[in-house]
Amino acid sequence: MTLQADHPHPVMTPEFLTSQVGPLFDRSQRYLETVETHGSPLYLLDSAKLADQAARFRIAFASRLPATRFYFAVKSNNMPDISRILISKGFGLDVSSGLELAAALDLGAEEIIFSGPGKTRDELMMAAAHPDRVTLLMDSVGECRRFMGILAEKSQTLSAGIRLNCQPEGLWRKFGILPDQVSSLIQEILAHPFLSCSGIQFHSSWNLTPDRQKEIIRHAGALLGQMPADFLAGCRFIDIGGGYWPETGEWLVSDDPLCHYHLPAAPLDTFAQELSKAVTDHVMPHMSPVICFEPGRWICHDAVHIVVQVIDKKMPDMVITDAGTNAVGWERFESDYFPVLNLTRPGLTEQPCRILGSLCTPHDVWGYSFFGSDIQEGDILMIPFQGAYTYSLRQSFIKPLPKTVVI
Ligand SMILES: *Cc1c(COP(=O)(O)O)cnc(C)c1O
């Protein structure tokens, strides 16, 4: 990576890009066969890659901490096959709505964490109806009191966790309970006949390095130090959330179709090493909890690719594909860079060409270049690494959505 004077970010090197694109072209026969069988467009779920990511994540942390549990953040990709595979690998699910909770229960998940602001009465009731499988994380003092009310109505005793806000900047303040509200809330829960508190969760998004998460763990540890002993005795888990950036880093477009930015991210082992140390130093002196993790993006990012077909070559430097970016639900490729691979005419040279979808909006862009020897009508193109925050945001807009195929 080189930071050039006229660029705001480090520039992606050709060697790095080839290291990402080459292995995908090596498997192009497999991808093309799938399109022959199922047609285009497709979401291709690479089940082996998904299982491998889950195993790597688990081992990195479980090998460094005495007791751990892992929950996949369903909002990062709500494809049922992804949850099903991860459940079979021993993951629980982290859900953020009644809709996701109902889906997780239907999938047979035995361990479900339910977090998120503004839970409705129906959502709280659904959580209370499955105390053996669901751990509710209460997001505010009001929500906690509403939940106490429901438990009192049902004369049901139950244990739930609280979400702590350790990042009260701007709109992030909407999540969780501020540290200065926690002590009085804990007293209120300790005095309640039906509710007890079994754990504390915090989460911060979008971490290319573990620095912010380490800082939050340090703050949380200081707060735990001030908690009453009867609370600490009943507190069984500390959930340090998700937000781990994939180790290939963040990729962004520049004004030049052949130049891309590459913001490096720390490898998983760095996250695991530094966060485990922070937990050992700042949490373990106060209690011996199970440490819970809620990774989303890191687990699913690499495991789904989108495949489309060129329908119309309108100009030498512009093609239209059979699918539009309603398949990803947002104008992702106007800011994020991902290579477009021409599976039909493979090649490791990147060439400028506008690769556009068929929606009636000019914002329907897959990319500004492709890898291949040429590009023609009928060619099958792949946009790799679309596992995170695309499928769950897909929109029913103008064009049909791609089918899902598990390979
Ligand atoms: C979104 C979210 C996650 C997952 O975040 P990733 O960046 O996808 O790892 C985990 N926990 C909570 C509470 C979330 O809101």
The ligand as an SDF file (V2000), in Angstrom:
LIG
                    3D

 15 15  0  0  0  0  0  0  0  0999 V2000
  -24.7920   -4.8390   13.9300 C   0  0  0  0  0  0  0  0  0  0  0  0
  -24.4980   -5.4460   15.2320 C   0  0  0  0  0  0  0  0  0  0  0  0
  -23.5480   -6.4740   15.3250 C   0  0  0  0  0  0  0  0  0  0  0  0
  -22.7290   -6.9610   14.1560 C   0  0  0  0  0  0  0  0  0  0  0  0
  -21.8670   -5.9830   13.6860 O   0  0  0  0  0  0  0  0  0  0  0  0
  -20.7910   -6.3620   12.5460 P   0  0  0  0  0  0  0  0  0  0  0  0
  -20.1490   -5.0600   12.2310 O   0  0  0  0  0  0  0  0  0  0  0  0
  -21.5740   -6.8950   11.4060 O   0  0  0  0  0  0  0  0  0  0  0  0
  -19.8810   -7.3730   13.1280 O   0  0  0  0  0  0  0  0  0  0  0  0
  -23.3440   -7.0610   16.5580 C   0  0  0  0  0  0  0  0  0  0  0  0
  -24.0340   -6.6430   17.6490 N   0  0  0  0  0  0  0  0  0  0  0  0
  -24.9520   -5.6480   17.5940 C   0  0  0  0  0  0  0  0  0  0  0  0
  -25.6700   -5.2670   18.8200 C   0  0  0  0  0  0  0  0  0  0  0  0
  -25.2090   -5.0170   16.3810 C   0  0  0  0  0  0  0  0  0  0  0  0
  -26.1010   -4.0340   16.3300 O   0  0  0  0  0  0  0  0  0  0  0  0
  1  2  1  0
  2  3  1  0
  2 14  2  0
  3  4  1  0
  3 10  2  0
  4  5  1  0
  5  6  1  0
  6  7  2  0
  6  8  1  0
  6  9  1  0
 10 11  1  0
 11 12  2  0
 12 13  1  0
 12 14  1  0
 14 15  1  0
M  END
$$$$
